[in-house]
Structures are given as structure tokens and as C-alpha cells.
Amino acid sequence: LDDEDVAVMLDANDFAARAGISDQTVRNWEKAGKLFSVLGPMRSRGRLYPAFQLRPSVRDSPLERILEELGDLDGAS
């Protein structure tokens, strides 16, 4: 993941493909507080996942700690 890619928003399928996991695992990780997503403008379905969460320096414990501190914010999981 290069610096230009970190701002990209990915759907669950694209995020899963880049992470080498299934799209169901992406959704499970989101529910477990390991990832977060947002709804795009004018959308009621189809959550998007910021690609920066794929970076090894962000993934797992660092991101989970941040999400735990933020709690359940509107638009985030």
C-alpha cells in the first residue's frame, strides 16, 4: 500500500481482496471492532473501508485501540 492508496475507500470485496481474506471476514472484523467503515454520500447500504487500515503499522492492535477509545460513533463501526 503506497502513500497514494491510503486515502482510497474500498468496498468489502475490494478490501478483502487486498487483505487476502473473505468479504465476510471484513464484516466480522468490523463487528468485532477491528475495522471501521463509513457510508458514502447518499448511500444507505454498501459501507466503505478506508484503505489505510491495510497498512501493517495501523492494522490490528493500534487500530483496535483507537476504535475502542472512540466508541460507537455515528457512521463508524
Disulfide bonds with the S-S distance in Angstrom:
none
